Amino acid sequence: MFKSAEMKLSDLFDHDMLGDDLENWLAESFLLKRTFRLCATMSGLIEKRHPGKEKSGHQMTVSSDLIYDVLRIHEPDHILLKAIRIDAAHGLLDVRRISDMLARIKGKIVLEQLQQASPLAIPVMLEIGKEPVQGEASEVLLAEAADEMLADVLMDDIKLQTVKE
């Protein structure tokens, strides 16, 4: 996805990221796959209800993901793929507004390396390695993980304050 393993973090806010890198990321993301599922269903490429058989949401997703992957490899200019790219650029991401924002903030972002994770990073850290859990258990597990991470960050902060004193 990235041009170099030596890419600087500040390059993530470069206006050039809206080109091929964004397109590559989008092509692999669930956003386009879910948009493709809706588009494929509306176009009749896949059917939820067929006389005598009804597909579950999971079956619909598997079917649309398979078709999406095959079209991306063998027919990247397919009309449905073009349609979802346009929809994603204007509806899901609003690329024009992102471009305007990147132009406004250019040279104004200060990146500072921290010794520990910032409390603002906890939601992002919770997403790393996230596995879906169904039912009420997901809320309990998420709350427990959030409490543990917050406790770790606070303990590290207390240790740093004790060392400084």
C-alpha positions in Angstrom: 0.0 0.0 0.0 2.7 2.5 1.0 5.5 3.4 -1.4 8.2 2.8 1.1 8.7 1.1 4.5 10.6 4.3 5.5 7.5 6.5 5.2 7.2 9.3 7.7 4.1 9.7 9.8 3.7 13.3 8.5 3.4 11.8 5.0 0.0 10.5 6.0 -1.3 14.0 5.9 0.1 14.8 2.5 -2.3 15.7 -0.2 -0.8 12.9 -2.4 -2.4 10.3 -0.1 -5.7 11.0 -1.9 -4.5 9.3 -5.1 -3.4 5.7 -5.6 -2.8 5.1 -1.9 -6.4 6.0 -1.0 -7.7 4.0 -4.0 -5.7 0.9 -2.9 -6.8 1.2 0.7 -10.4 1.6 -0.4 -10.3 -1.4 -2.7 -9.2 -3.6 0.2 -11.6 -2.0 2.8 -14.9 -3.3 4.0 -16.4 0.0 3.0 -16.4 -0.8 -0.7 -17.3 -4.4 -0.2 -20.4 -3.4 1.8 -21.3 -0.8 -0.8 -20.8 -3.4 -3.5 -23.1 -5.8 -1.7 -25.9 -3.2 -1.8 -25.2 -2.3 -5.4 -25.0 -6.0 -6.5 -28.3 -6.7 -4.8 -30.0 -3.7 -6.4 -28.7 -4.6 -9.8 -29.9 -8.2 -9.4 -26.4 -9.7 -9.5 -27.2 -11.4 -6.2 -30.6 -12.2 -4.8 -31.7 -12.4 -1.2 -35.0 -14.0 -1.9 -35.4 -16.7 -4.5 -38.5 -19.0 -4.6 -37.9 -21.7 -2.2 -34.6 -20.4 -0.9 -33.8 -17.3 1.1 -30.2 -16.3 1.8 -29.0 -15.1 5.2 -27.1 -11.9 5.6 -23.9 -13.9 5.9 -24.6 -15.8 2.7 -25.3 -12.5 0.9 -22.0 -11.1 2.2 -20.0 -14.1 1.1 -21.6 -14.1 -2.4 -21.0 -10.4 -2.9 -17.4 -10.5 -1.5 -16.6 -13.3 -3.9 -18.0 -11.5 -6.9 -16.3 -8.3 -5.8 -12.9 -10.0 -5.6 -13.3 -11.7 -8.9 -14.4 -8.5 -10.7 -11.5 -6.5 -9.1 -9.0 -9.0 -10.5 -10.5 -9.9 -13.9 -12.6 -6.8 -14.8 -11.4 -3.8 -12.8 -13.4 -1.4 -15.0 -16.7 -3.1 -14.5 -19.6 -0.7 -14.3 -20.5 -1.8 -10.7 -17.0 -1.2 -9.5 -17.0 2.2 -11.1 -20.3 3.0 -9.4 -19.1 2.0 -5.9 -15.9 4.0 -6.3 -17.9 7.1 -7.2 -20.3 6.5 -4.4 -17.4 6.0 -1.9 -15.6 9.2 -3.2 -18.7 11.4 -2.8 -20.9 9.7 -0.3 -18.8 7.7 2.1 -15.6 9.7 2.2 -16.3 13.0 0.6 -12.9 13.2 -1.0 -13.3 16.9 -2.0 -13.7 17.9 1.7 -10.8 15.8 2.8 -8.7 17.4 0.1 -9.7 20.9 1.2 -8.9 20.0 4.9 -5.5 18.6 4.0 -4.7 21.8 2.1 -5.8 23.9 5.2 -3.7 21.9 7.7 -0.6 21.6 5.5 2.4 22.4 7.6 0.4 23.0 10.8 0.4 19.5 12.3 2.9 18.9 15.0 3.8 15.3 15.6 5.2 14.5 19.0 6.4 11.0 19.9 5.1 10.0 23.3 6.7 7.7 25.8 3.4 5.9 26.4 0.0 5.7 24.7 -2.1 8.8 25.0 -5.6 8.3 26.7 -7.0 9.6 23.4 -5.5 6.5 21.7 -7.5 4.0 23.7 -10.4 3.7 21.2 -7.9 3.1 18.4 -6.0 0.6 20.4 -9.2 -1.3 21.2 -9.8 -1.8 17.5 -6.4 -3.6 17.0 -7.0 -7.3 16.8 -10.7 -6.9 17.5 -12.7 -10.1 17.1 -16.5 -9.9 16.7 -18.4 -11.3 19.7 -22.2 -11.7 19.4 -24.8 -10.7 22.0 -24.4 -9.0 25.3 -21.0 -10.6 25.9 -19.5 -8.1 23.4 -20.4 -5.1 25.6 -19.1 -6.8 28.8 -15.8 -7.8 27.1 -15.4 -4.3 25.6 -16.1 -2.6 28.9 -13.6 -4.9 30.7 -10.9 -4.3 28.1 -11.4 -0.6 28.2 -11.2 -0.6 32.0 -8.0 -2.6 31.9 -6.4 -0.4 29.3 -7.4 2.8 31.2 -6.0 1.3 34.4 -2.7 0.5 32.7 -2.4 4.0 31.3 -3.3 5.6 34.6 -0.9 3.4 36.5 1.9 4.3 34.0 1.0 8.0 34.5 1.1 7.6 38.3 4.5 5.9 38.1 5.9 8.7 35.9 4.6 11.3 38.4 6.2 9.4 41.3 9.5 9.2 39.5 9.4 13.0 38.7 8.8 13.8 42.4 
